[in-house]
Amino acid sequence: MGTMLGKLMGKLFGGGPGKASAPADPVEYNGYEIVADPISNGGQFNVAGTIRKNFPDGLKEHRFIRADTHSSRDDAAGHSVQKARQLIDEQGDRLFR
């Protein structure tokens, strides 16, 4: 069981073979930077990415991963940006607490 958990954690947090290719180019949205980074998962791609914002005390990041899947990386990347915009609209700077 420990090995299974390790593989799952590796896929979720960027290690191992589940990681897709390089992240997409950043997208600016209301003072935030969104980087879509879908995760390859058994022939599908999970919606995932990073939301960044510069603060007086430095850059802060919020990584998100969703269960939503798409058959193409491009579709998952587009949905990742859409999901990030929704998170920003709903939570704003609270994302970084």
N, CA, C and O atoms as CSV, one atom per row, in Angstrom:
chain,resi,resn,atom,element,x,y,z
A,1,MET,N,N,0.822,-1.194,0.000
A,1,MET,CA,C,0.000,0.000,0.000
A,1,MET,C,C,0.861,1.251,0.000
A,1,MET,O,O,0.499,2.217,-0.671
A,2,GLY,N,N,1.975,1.289,0.710
A,2,GLY,CA,C,2.842,2.449,0.744
A,2,GLY,C,C,3.337,2.832,-0.642
A,2,GLY,O,O,3.422,4.016,-0.967
A,3,THR,N,N,3.665,1.836,-1.461
A,3,THR,CA,C,4.140,2.107,-2.816
A,3,THR,C,C,3.038,2.715,-3.661
A,3,THR,O,O,3.295,3.639,-4.432
A,4,MET,N,N,1.825,2.220,-3.536
A,4,MET,CA,C,0.696,2.770,-4.272
A,4,MET,C,C,0.449,4.231,-3.910
A,4,MET,O,O,0.213,5.065,-4.784
A,5,LEU,N,N,0.505,4.529,-2.626
A,5,LEU,CA,C,0.304,5.897,-2.172
A,5,LEU,C,C,1.407,6.795,-2.716
A,5,LEU,O,O,1.141,7.917,-3.146
A,6,GLY,N,N,2.628,6.312,-2.698
A,6,GLY,CA,C,3.756,7.080,-3.225
A,6,GLY,C,C,3.587,7.396,-4.701
A,6,GLY,O,O,3.878,8.511,-5.132
A,7,LYS,N,N,3.119,6.428,-5.484
A,7,LYS,CA,C,2.893,6.649,-6.915
A,7,LYS,C,C,1.796,7.682,-7.135
A,7,LYS,O,O,1.924,8.563,-7.985
A,8,LEU,N,N,0.717,7.569,-6.364
A,8,LEU,CA,C,-0.379,8.530,-6.489
A,8,LEU,C,C,0.092,9.932,-6.129
A,8,LEU,O,O,-0.201,10.887,-6.849
A,9,MET,N,N,0.811,10.065,-5.034
A,9,MET,CA,C,1.305,11.376,-4.614
A,9,MET,C,C,2.265,11.935,-5.657
A,9,MET,O,O,2.249,13.134,-5.934
A,10,GLY,N,N,3.096,11.081,-6.234
A,10,GLY,CA,C,4.020,11.521,-7.271
A,10,GLY,C,C,3.287,12.067,-8.479
A,10,GLY,O,O,3.684,13.088,-9.039
A,11,LYS,N,N,2.224,11.398,-8.883
A,11,LYS,CA,C,1.436,11.870,-10.018
A,11,LYS,C,C,0.744,13.185,-9.703
A,11,LYS,O,O,0.709,14.088,-10.539
A,12,LEU,N,N,0.194,13.296,-8.500
A,12,LEU,CA,C,-0.520,14.511,-8.131
A,12,LEU,C,C,0.399,15.717,-7.998
A,12,LEU,O,O,0.004,16.836,-8.325
A,13,PHE,N,N,1.624,15.501,-7.522
A,13,PHE,CA,C,2.507,16.625,-7.223
A,13,PHE,C,C,3.686,16.729,-8.169
A,13,PHE,O,O,4.697,17.349,-7.835
A,14,GLY,N,N,3.572,16.134,-9.340
A,14,GLY,CA,C,4.541,16.417,-10.377
A,14,GLY,C,C,5.657,15.423,-10.559
A,14,GLY,O,O,6.490,15.633,-11.439
A,15,GLY,N,N,5.734,14.378,-9.810
A,15,GLY,CA,C,6.786,13.409,-10.010
A,15,GLY,C,C,6.294,12.231,-10.812
A,15,GLY,O,O,5.088,12.041,-10.971
A,16,GLY,N,N,7.207,11.445,-11.312
A,16,GLY,CA,C,6.848,10.202,-11.968
A,16,GLY,C,C,6.268,10.377,-13.349
A,16,GLY,O,O,6.190,11.492,-13.863
A,17,PRO,N,N,5.858,9.267,-13.956
A,17,PRO,CA,C,5.424,9.267,-15.344
A,17,PRO,C,C,4.092,9.946,-15.600
A,17,PRO,O,O,3.751,10.178,-16.760
A,18,GLY,N,N,3.324,10.274,-14.570
A,18,GLY,CA,C,2.035,10.911,-14.776
A,18,GLY,C,C,2.136,12.365,-15.195
A,18,GLY,O,O,1.142,12.952,-15.622
A,19,LYS,N,N,3.302,12.951,-15.083
A,19,LYS,CA,C,3.478,14.369,-15.413
A,19,LYS,C,C,3.419,14.570,-16.918
A,19,LYS,O,O,4.049,13.840,-17.683
A,20,ALA,N,N,2.649,15.577,-17.331
A,20,ALA,CA,C,2.536,15.904,-18.750
A,20,ALA,C,C,3.746,16.723,-19.178
A,20,ALA,O,O,4.685,16.916,-18.405
A,21,SER,N,N,3.714,17.196,-20.403
A,21,SER,CA,C,4.807,18.009,-20.916
A,21,SER,C,C,4.852,19.358,-20.219
A,21,SER,O,O,4.119,19.593,-19.259
A,22,ALA,N,N,5.712,20.238,-20.702
A,22,ALA,CA,C,5.946,21.538,-20.059
A,22,ALA,C,C,4.644,22.330,-19.896
A,22,ALA,O,O,3.727,22.203,-20.708
A,23,PRO,N,N,4.574,23.148,-18.841
A,23,PRO,CA,C,3.386,23.981,-18.631
A,23,PRO,C,C,3.165,24.943,-19.795
A,23,PRO,O,O,4.094,25.264,-20.536
A,24,ALA,N,N,1.940,25.389,-19.943
A,24,ALA,CA,C,1.586,26.350,-20.988
A,24,ALA,C,C,2.149,27.722,-20.639
A,24,ALA,O,O,2.589,27.953,-19.513
A,25,ASP,N,N,2.134,28.625,-21.606
A,25,ASP,CA,C,2.553,30.003,-21.356
A,25,ASP,C,C,1.603,30.639,-20.350
A,25,ASP,O,O,0.407,30.347,-20.350
A,26,PRO,N,N,2.133,31.503,-19.499
A,26,PRO,CA,C,1.295,32.168,-18.491
A,26,PRO,C,C,0.220,33.052,-19.128
A,26,PRO,O,O,0.415,33.623,-20.201
A,27,VAL,N,N,-0.921,33.148,-18.436
A,27,VAL,CA,C,-2.034,34.000,-18.837
A,27,VAL,C,C,-2.264,34.991,-17.703
A,27,VAL,O,O,-2.376,34.591,-16.544
A,28,GLU,N,N,-2.335,36.277,-18.025
A,28,GLU,CA,C,-2.606,37.299,-17.019
A,28,GLU,C,C,-4.114,37.443,-16.840
A,28,GLU,O,O,-4.870,37.426,-17.811
A,29,TYR,N,N,-4.544,37.587,-15.578
A,29,TYR,CA,C,-5.965,37.772,-15.283
A,29,TYR,C,C,-6.123,38.557,-13.988
A,29,TYR,O,O,-5.779,38.058,-12.917
A,30,ASN,N,N,-6.631,39.764,-14.073
A,30,ASN,CA,C,-6.927,40.611,-12.899
A,30,ASN,C,C,-5.769,40.712,-11.908
A,30,ASN,O,O,-5.985,40.661,-10.698
A,31,GLY,N,N,-4.552,40.854,-12.410
A,31,GLY,CA,C,-3.390,40.984,-11.537
A,31,GLY,C,C,-2.771,39.675,-11.107
A,31,GLY,O,O,-1.801,39.678,-10.348
A,32,TYR,N,N,-3.296,38.564,-11.564
A,32,TYR,CA,C,-2.781,37.238,-11.257
A,32,TYR,C,C,-2.172,36.643,-12.521
A,32,TYR,O,O,-2.500,37.058,-13.633
A,33,GLU,N,N,-1.295,35.683,-12.345
A,33,GLU,CA,C,-0.732,34.939,-13.460
A,33,GLU,C,C,-1.206,33.492,-13.334
A,33,GLU,O,O,-1.068,32.872,-12.280
A,34,ILE,N,N,-1.762,32.968,-14.417
A,34,ILE,CA,C,-2.262,31.595,-14.447
A,34,ILE,C,C,-1.370,30.781,-15.368
A,34,ILE,O,O,-1.105,31.186,-16.499
A,35,VAL,N,N,-0.906,29.633,-14.886
A,35,VAL,CA,C,-0.125,28.727,-15.704
A,35,VAL,C,C,-0.852,27.385,-15.726
A,35,VAL,O,O,-0.859,26.659,-14.733
A,36,ALA,N,N,-1.458,27.066,-16.857
A,36,ALA,CA,C,-2.136,25.775,-17.006
A,36,ALA,C,C,-1.080,24.682,-17.123
A,36,ALA,O,O,-0.098,24.835,-17.850
A,37,ASP,N,N,-1.281,23.587,-16.412
A,37,ASP,CA,C,-0.325,22.481,-16.427
A,37,ASP,C,C,-1.064,21.157,-16.232
A,37,ASP,O,O,-0.918,20.511,-15.195
A,38,PRO,N,N,-1.864,20.749,-17.238
A,38,PRO,CA,C,-2.630,19.503,-17.121
A,38,PRO,C,C,-1.740,18.303,-16.825
A,38,PRO,O,O,-0.576,18.262,-17.225
A,39,ILE,N,N,-2.297,17.337,-16.125
A,39,ILE,CA,C,-1.565,16.141,-15.730
A,39,ILE,C,C,-2.084,14.943,-16.526
A,39,ILE,O,O,-3.278,14.646,-16.519
A,40,SER,N,N,-1.170,14.267,-17.205
A,40,SER,CA,C,-1.516,13.066,-17.961
A,40,SER,C,C,-1.908,11.959,-16.994
A,40,SER,O,O,-1.225,11.708,-16.000
A,41,ASN,N,N,-3.032,11.296,-17.308
A,41,ASN,CA,C,-3.541,10.270,-16.406
A,41,ASN,C,C,-4.279,9.212,-17.216
A,41,ASN,O,O,-5.474,9.351,-17.479
A,42,GLY,N,N,-3.576,8.161,-17.611
A,42,GLY,CA,C,-4.200,7.043,-18.312
A,42,GLY,C,C,-4.847,7.421,-19.634
A,42,GLY,O,O,-5.963,6.986,-19.919
A,43,GLY,N,N,-4.181,8.211,-20.434
A,43,GLY,CA,C,-4.726,8.595,-21.733
A,43,GLY,C,C,-5.640,9.811,-21.687
A,43,GLY,O,O,-6.105,10.273,-22.728
A,44,GLN,N,N,-5.900,10.328,-20.511
A,44,GLN,CA,C,-6.698,11.534,-20.311
A,44,GLN,C,C,-5.795,12.582,-19.657
A,44,GLN,O,O,-4.662,12.287,-19.274
A,45,PHE,N,N,-6.305,13.795,-19.537
A,45,PHE,CA,C,-5.550,14.868,-18.890
A,45,PHE,C,C,-6.413,15.530,-17.828
A,45,PHE,O,O,-7.508,16.016,-18.110
A,46,ASN,N,N,-5.898,15.539,-16.595
A,46,ASN,CA,C,-6.584,16.221,-15.498
A,46,ASN,C,C,-6.344,17.721,-15.585
A,46,ASN,O,O,-5.258,18.173,-15.948
A,47,VAL,N,N,-7.376,18.481,-15.245
A,47,VAL,CA,C,-7.284,19.933,-15.155
A,47,VAL,C,C,-6.380,20.265,-13.973
A,47,VAL,O,O,-6.608,19.789,-12.861
A,48,ALA,N,N,-5.351,21.083,-14.213
A,48,ALA,CA,C,-4.413,21.453,-13.158
A,48,ALA,C,C,-3.641,22.693,-13.582
A,48,ALA,O,O,-3.550,23.014,-14.767
A,49,GLY,N,N,-3.093,23.376,-12.600
A,49,GLY,CA,C,-2.292,24.545,-12.907
A,49,GLY,C,C,-1.851,25.263,-11.654
A,49,GLY,O,O,-2.016,24.772,-10.537
A,50,THR,N,N,-1.282,26.444,-11.865
A,50,THR,CA,C,-0.777,27.269,-10.776
A,50,THR,C,C,-1.277,28.697,-10.963
A,50,THR,O,O,-1.290,29.228,-12.073
A,51,ILE,N,N,-1.685,29.302,-9.860
A,51,ILE,CA,C,-2.064,30.709,-9.840
A,51,ILE,C,C,-0.986,31.424,-9.036
A,51,ILE,O,O,-0.649,31.002,-7.930
A,52,ARG,N,N,-0.437,32.524,-9.599
A,52,ARG,CA,C,0.636,33.267,-8.948
A,52,ARG,C,C,0.253,34.738,-8.816
A,52,ARG,O,O,-0.513,35.282,-9.611
A,53,LYS,N,N,0.817,35.359,-7.782
A,53,LYS,CA,C,0.641,36.802,-7.629
A,53,LYS,C,C,1.811,37.354,-6.820
A,53,LYS,O,O,2.238,36.760,-5.830
A,54,ASN,N,N,2.317,38.501,-7.263
A,54,ASN,CA,C,3.380,39.191,-6.527
A,54,ASN,C,C,2.773,40.042,-5.426
A,54,ASN,O,O,1.823,40.792,-5.649
A,55,PHE,N,N,3.339,39.911,-4.236
A,55,PHE,CA,C,2.953,40.701,-3.074
A,55,PHE,C,C,4.186,41.443,-2.588
A,55,PHE,O,O,5.299,41.110,-2.995
A,56,PRO,N,N,4.018,42.444,-1.725
A,56,PRO,CA,C,5.186,43.163,-1.203
A,56,PRO,C,C,6.232,42.229,-0.566
A,56,PRO,O,O,7.428,42.519,-0.608
A,57,ASP,N,N,5.783,41.122,0.016
A,57,ASP,CA,C,6.724,40.189,0.643
A,57,ASP,C,C,7.169,39.071,-0.300
A,57,ASP,O,O,7.822,38.124,0.139
A,58,GLY,N,N,6.825,39.165,-1.603
A,58,GLY,CA,C,7.309,38.192,-2.576
A,58,GLY,C,C,6.197,37.493,-3.341
A,58,GLY,O,O,5.011,37.742,-3.126
A,59,LEU,N,N,6.612,36.620,-4.233
A,59,LEU,CA,C,5.700,35.858,-5.076
A,59,LEU,C,C,5.032,34.748,-4.279
A,59,LEU,O,O,5.691,34.022,-3.535
A,60,LYS,N,N,3.721,34.623,-4.439
A,60,LYS,CA,C,2.984,33.523,-3.809
A,60,LYS,C,C,2.320,32.707,-4.897
A,60,LYS,O,O,1.919,33.239,-5.933
A,61,GLU,N,N,2.206,31.393,-4.651
A,61,GLU,CA,C,1.618,30.475,-5.620
A,61,GLU,C,C,0.562,29.596,-4.967
A,61,GLU,O,O,0.652,29.242,-3.792
A,62,HIS,N,N,-0.432,29.259,-5.763
A,62,HIS,CA,C,-1.464,28.308,-5.343
A,62,HIS,C,C,-1.583,27.269,-6.447
A,62,HIS,O,O,-1.951,27.600,-7.574
A,63,ARG,N,N,-1.279,26.028,-6.135
A,63,ARG,CA,C,-1.378,24.918,-7.095
A,63,ARG,C,C,-2.752,24.298,-6.952
A,63,ARG,O,O,-3.220,24.074,-5.835
A,64,PHE,N,N,-3.413,24.013,-8.085
A,64,PHE,CA,C,-4.712,23.352,-8.028
A,64,PHE,C,C,-4.733,22.163,-8.982
A,64,PHE,O,O,-4.112,22.177,-10.045
A,65,ILE,N,N,-5.461,21.146,-8.569
A,65,ILE,CA,C,-5.664,19.936,-9.377
A,65,ILE,C,C,-7.128,19.564,-9.231
A,65,ILE,O,O,-7.653,19.530,-8.118
A,66,ARG,N,N,-7.782,19.289,-10.329
A,66,ARG,CA,C,-9.199,18.932,-10.326
A,66,ARG,C,C,-9.380,17.533,-10.908
A,66,ARG,O,O,-8.517,17.034,-11.630
A,67,ALA,N,N,-10.484,16.924,-10.594
A,67,ALA,CA,C,-10.792,15.587,-11.101
A,67,ALA,C,C,-11.267,15.627,-12.552
A,67,ALA,O,O,-11.290,14.594,-13.221
A,68,ASP,N,N,-11.646,16.803,-13.045
A,68,ASP,CA,C,-12.119,16.930,-14.424
A,68,ASP,C,C,-11.055,16.411,-15.388
A,68,ASP,O,O,-9.872,16.712,-15.228
A,69,THR,N,N,-11.468,15.637,-16.383
A,69,THR,CA,C,-10.520,15.134,-17.374
A,69,THR,C,C,-10.978,15.487,-18.785
A,69,THR,O,O,-12.160,15.705,-19.050
A,70,HIS,N,N,-9.995,15.535,-19.676
A,70,HIS,CA,C,-10.231,15.797,-21.093
A,70,HIS,C,C,-9.353,14.849,-21.895
A,70,HIS,O,O,-8.317,14.387,-21.418
A,71,SER,N,N,-9.781,14.568,-23.112
A,71,SER,CA,C,-9.010,13.652,-23.948
A,71,SER,C,C,-7.804,14.321,-24.588
A,71,SER,O,O,-6.875,13.634,-25.010
A,72,SER,N,N,-7.798,15.647,-24.669
A,72,SER,CA,C,-6.632,16.338,-25.229
A,72,SER,C,C,-6.024,17.279,-24.196
A,72,SER,O,O,-6.716,17.834,-23.342
A,73,ARG,N,N,-4.720,17.437,-24.300
A,73,ARG,CA,C,-4.004,18.333,-23.382
A,73,ARG,C,C,-4.463,19.772,-23.585
A,73,ARG,O,O,-4.622,20.513,-22.615
A,74,ASP,N,N,-4.676,20.171,-24.831
A,74,ASP,CA,C,-5.118,21.539,-25.113
A,74,ASP,C,C,-6.475,21.843,-24.486
A,74,ASP,O,O,-6.674,22.920,-23.925
A,75,ASP,N,N,-7.403,20.902,-24.578
A,75,ASP,CA,C,-8.718,21.098,-23.958
A,75,ASP,C,C,-8.596,21.211,-22.438
A,75,ASP,O,O,-9.249,22.044,-21.809
A,76,ALA,N,N,-7.748,20.357,-21.861
A,76,ALA,CA,C,-7.541,20.399,-20.406
A,76,ALA,C,C,-6.871,21.703,-19.999
A,76,ALA,O,O,-7.186,22.252,-18.943
A,77,ALA,N,N,-5.953,22.210,-20.818
A,77,ALA,CA,C,-5.284,23.477,-20.517
A,77,ALA,C,C,-6.289,24.628,-20.560
A,77,ALA,O,O,-6.267,25.500,-19.692
A,78,GLY,N,N,-7.157,24.636,-21.549
A,78,GLY,CA,C,-8.177,25.672,-21.635
A,78,GLY,C,C,-9.113,25.651,-20.439
A,78,GLY,O,O,-9.470,26.700,-19.903
A,79,HIS,N,N,-9.508,24.457,-20.021
A,79,HIS,CA,C,-10.378,24.322,-18.852
A,79,HIS,C,C,-9.632,24.715,-17.581
A,79,HIS,O,O,-10.231,25.251,-16.648
A,80,SER,N,N,-8.320,24.448,-17.541
A,80,SER,CA,C,-7.504,24.827,-16.381
A,80,SER,C,C,-7.499,26.341,-16.196
A,80,SER,O,O,-7.615,26.835,-15.075
A,81,VAL,N,N,-7.364,27.074,-17.300
A,81,VAL,CA,C,-7.381,28.539,-17.223
A,81,VAL,C,C,-8.760,29.010,-16.777
A,81,VAL,O,O,-8.873,29.905,-15.939
A,82,GLN,N,N,-9.800,28.412,-17.330
A,82,GLN,CA,C,-11.175,28.768,-16.953
A,82,GLN,C,C,-11.408,28.509,-15.458
A,82,GLN,O,O,-12.000,29.340,-14.769
A,83,LYS,N,N,-10.950,27.374,-14.966
A,83,LYS,CA,C,-11.113,27.028,-13.550
A,83,LYS,C,C,-10.320,27.990,-12.659
A,83,LYS,O,O,-10.795,28.390,-11.597
A,84,ALA,N,N,-9.112,28.359,-13.094
A,84,ALA,CA,C,-8.300,29.299,-12.323
A,84,ALA,C,C,-8.986,30.663,-12.238
A,84,ALA,O,O,-8.991,31.287,-11.176
A,85,ARG,N,N,-9.556,31.123,-13.329
A,85,ARG,CA,C,-10.282,32.402,-13.309
A,85,ARG,C,C,-11.446,32.344,-12.325
A,85,ARG,O,O,-11.707,33.304,-11.601
A,86,GLN,N,N,-12.137,31.214,-12.306
A,86,GLN,CA,C,-13.248,31.043,-11.373
A,86,GLN,C,C,-12.744,31.095,-9.926
A,86,GLN,O,O,-13.358,31.744,-9.079
A,87,LEU,N,N,-11.638,30.418,-9.645
A,87,LEU,CA,C,-11.066,30.434,-8.298
A,87,LEU,C,C,-10.662,31.851,-7.888
A,87,LEU,O,O,-10.893,32.262,-6.750
A,88,ILE,N,N,-10.062,32.591,-8.813
A,88,ILE,CA,C,-9.659,33.969,-8.533
A,88,ILE,C,C,-10.887,34.829,-8.242
A,88,ILE,O,O,-10.895,35.596,-7.279
A,89,ASP,N,N,-11.918,34.701,-9.067
A,89,ASP,CA,C,-13.139,35.490,-8.872
A,89,ASP,C,C,-13.812,35.171,-7.541
A,89,ASP,O,O,-14.345,36.067,-6.887
A,90,GLU,N,N,-13.792,33.909,-7.139
A,90,GLU,CA,C,-14.462,33.491,-5.912
A,90,GLU,C,C,-13.646,33.783,-4.652
A,90,GLU,O,O,-14.206,34.165,-3.624
A,91,GLN,N,N,-12.312,33.602,-4.731
A,91,GLN,CA,C,-11.501,33.664,-3.519
A,91,GLN,C,C,-10.475,34.786,-3.483
A,91,GLN,O,O,-10.051,35.200,-2.404
A,92,GLY,N,N,-10.075,35.277,-4.629
A,92,GLY,CA,C,-9.080,36.352,-4.663
A,92,GLY,C,C,-7.818,35.976,-3.893
A,92,GLY,O,O,-7.324,34.854,-4.003
A,93,ASP,N,N,-7.306,36.915,-3.121
A,93,ASP,CA,C,-6.053,36.702,-2.389
A,93,ASP,C,C,-6.154,35.659,-1.283
A,93,ASP,O,O,-5.129,35.208,-0.771
A,94,ARG,N,N,-7.380,35.265,-0.902
A,94,ARG,CA,C,-7.526,34.203,0.106
A,94,ARG,C,C,-6.933,32.886,-0.375
A,94,ARG,O,O,-6.676,31.998,0.439
A,95,LEU,N,N,-6.709,32.739,-1.679
A,95,LEU,CA,C,-6.091,31.532,-2.212
A,95,LEU,C,C,-4.722,31.247,-1.570
A,95,LEU,O,O,-4.290,30.098,-1.474
A,96,PHE,N,N,-4.066,32.308,-1.142
A,96,PHE,CA,C,-2.685,32.188,-0.677
A,96,PHE,C,C,-2.545,32.114,0.827
A,96,PHE,O,O,-1.429,32.208,1.337
A,97,ARG,N,N,-3.632,31.949,1.553
A,97,ARG,CA,C,-3.557,31.848,3.023
A,97,ARG,C,C,-3.339,30.438,3.466
A,97,ARG,O,O,-3.251,30.173,4.665
